[in-house]
Amino acid sequence: MTETRITHIGGPTTLIEAGGWRLLTDPTFDPPGNRYAFGWGTSSRKTAGPALSTAELPPIDAVLLSHDHHGDNLDTAGRALLPSAGIVLTTRAGARRLGGNARALAPWTTYRLESPSRPTIEITATPARHGPPLSRPVTGEVTGFALRWEGQRHGVLWISGDTVLYDGVRQVARRFDVGTALLHLGGVRFRLTGPVRYTMTAAKAIELCRLLSPHTALPVHYEGWLHFHENRAAVERRLAAAPADIRDSFRWLPAGTGVDIGV
């Protein structure tokens, strides 16, 4: 299995198709216009809808859910989809809240997707922190995911989840040979909390890629919400001054169209 197809549906939501498996990340399928509360007086409005509807999705074997408690990572329509998936892998707190087919993965623990007719995919939870130091009691538990299977040419497929750059994320570079990095960007911030960021900025993503040296970096989670403060144009401005190897590794996924990625 050498080719993997990734479809960017919108925000953090992607469909990953590999070796006959279909994995969905952070399901967000609500139409634009609604406002969602994020706690402690913060909120945001969705400005763009998904490129595909839930009715257009194939059967989903697993949902990789970075966290369940923010509407820009799991909204009403996305939540309604979860029971039809084979399994939902998420944080320990998220699995308790969701119940049903949700399974908790603590950082650095692994779940194996297995089938007699398909290659086994090892899914390892990776650390994430959705804000500055000591913010976890406010922002809640989040996770990333590293996917490994036999036949990968460039290394694991890593999904950062909603996180800032901190030592837990830097450990990913020390523990894994990352071939493809699906990076949640956007430089999220809120007026109430001033300049504090809750996801990676382009500058931090470039710093991280210096450590990871991925073959391919795929930005997601950068447009479609008012609290995303670095869109594609802002990321590209930063990339223009980045080293050539990092600049050339970034690849933009067209909305709603599957792209074959050499993983």
Beta strands, then each sheet from edge to edge (+ up, - down):
strand 1: 3-10
strand 2: 13-18
strand 3: 21-25
strand 4: 35-39
strand 5: 42-45
strand 6: 62-64
strand 7: 87-90
strand 8: 102-104
strand 9: 110-115
strand 10: 118-126
strand 11: 144-148
strand 12: 156-159
strand 13: 178-184
strand 14: 216-220
strand 15: 259-262
sheet 1: 8+ 7+ 6+ 3+ 2- 1+ 15-
sheet 2: 4+ 5-
sheet 3: 9+ 10- 11+ 12- 13- 14-
end
